[in-house]
């Protein structure tokens, strides 16, 4: 009897699939900061990303 294992699939969150350019840049900057163990800069990126989305600057997911 064999048991087939399904490969783990990395599924992107819906909001990540349609990020606008500033969102992508902030997400990348956060990832770089984390890789460099710069927790303060990573936090700054998350705050800026949240502000960007809440203040209506984000165009991701909007109809053209």
Helices and strands as residue ranges (DSSP letters): H 14-17, H 21-35, H 39-54
